[in-house]
Amino acid sequence: MRLSDHIAKLAPGYDPRHIEAYMRVAHGTLGSLSQRQFAAEVRLCRACIDEGGLDAAERCAVSFGL
């Protein structure tokens, strides 16, 4: 399963690029996260997007080339 598909399952209604970008702010590589850690990070990133808004999330995604 692709990373974006996995994120989409955990965060329906959110752009997977936005979630991934915020995850990469804290983690250089996402492959080392356990499933539990990954799900917790997705929840945290959803809260960041809710608080910071879509414009900030898009800027973050673009900064990572997503």
N, C-alpha and C positions, 0 to 999 in steps of 0.2 A: 504494500500500500504506500502510495506517495505521501510525503509529509503534509502537503496541502489537503489531501483527502482525510488524513487522520485529524488534522486541526479542524476541518469543516465538520466532522462528526462531533467533536467536543465543543465546538463554538458555532452552532448554526446561526445564521444571520449576521455573522461577522466575516469580514474579508480575511481569508487565511494569510494573505501577505502581511496584513497589519499585525496579526497575532505573532507570526513568525518573526517579524522585525523587532517587536518588543521583547520576545524571548531572546533574540540574539544580542540585545543590549546587555543582558546579564550572563549569557552563555555563549562562548565562542563556538562550541559544537553542541548540537542537540542530541546526537546519537548516544551520548553517555548517560542521558537521563533515564531513570526507570519509568515504567508506565505511570506509576503513582506520581512521581515528580513532574513528569510531562503534563499530566492532567492538572496538577496544582498550578503549574506555570501558565497553562492556558487560562485557567480561572483568573489568575492575577493579571494577565494581559487583557482579558475582557474588562476588568475593572479599570485598568489604565485607559483603555479606549473610551469607556463610559465617562470617565472623569475628564480626560484630556481632549476628547472630541476626535472626529474623523480627519480634520485637517492635520492635526499633529500626528496621528497614526499614519497618514499618507506620507507626510514628510519623513517620518522614521523609516517607512518601507522603502522609499526612494533612496534614502541615505545608505541602505544596504543593497541597493541594486535590485530590489524586488518589484 
